[in-house]
């Protein structure tokens, strides 16, 4: 049986993705050191249900978010874009 993707289904998935990204950012705010460093202070907090991560750096009391990245990319990809 084929599934039909409607505009409403696509919007629902988009809102769910956005919700999970905001939830990941909220977890990062509360537990900024919970995720492992993968390069000079840069960390990647995972987005639940989707293969994405929030790339960020803790700088004193601030959290700098560099972007939302697909997990299938090697970490070197993010590092070259951040520098």
Secondary structure as UniProt FT lines:
FT   HELIX           7..30
FT   TURN            32..33
FT   STRAND          37..39
FT   TURN            40..41
FT   STRAND          42..47
FT   TURN            48..51
FT   STRAND          52..59
FT   TURN            60..61
FT   STRAND          62..70
FT   TURN            71..72
FT   HELIX           75..82
//
